Amino acid sequence: MRDGQVGEVTFTTLTRQAMPLIRYRTGDLASFSSVPCPCGTFLKTMSRVRGRRENQVRICGGSFLHFCQLDEWMLPFPELLDYRACLESEKVLRVEVVLKSGVDFQETQKKISQKVQEEIQSRYGCRMQIVLTRKAAGQEKCLNSMEKRKFLRTAENFSESV
């Protein structure tokens, strides 16, 4: 793989006598980094893990949308407490949202839909229909609030499309 190209982390170790691992697939997605290791090794270094192989869905044109990418697009909206995304087809993404009380749903729906559509268009070159709905009454209790999540930004964090 070339530096910066994202792929599944796979390794081989023959030093384990009882059970050597040959082409062990971890399920993690990462890329090789051009940044040398501070320890001085001659081996290539790996970028931070960008997600899991099973945490992605195939969208329009055969591209993969990673759930961590969707988090990056949704987290900047302070009115959003939580969301659940469901891919209905390659071209339709349904997102159920939980908003803070007193927030105008129509206005927020328009802003979020537009942002996600723009990101998918620019990164993947295809148009998707983004359907935002409110969670049904009684389902608005949020156990995993976005307010509690922290999103760490690094210099190489999603600099290339994944």
Secondary structure, DSSP 8 states (H G I E B T S, - for coil): --TT--EEEEEEE---SSS-EEEEEEEEEE-EESS--TT--SS-EE----EETTSEEE-GGG-EEEHHHHHHHHTT-TTEEEEEEEEEETTEEEEEEEE-TT--HHHHHHHHHHHHHHHHHHHHS---EEEEEE--TT----SS-GGG------TTTT-S--
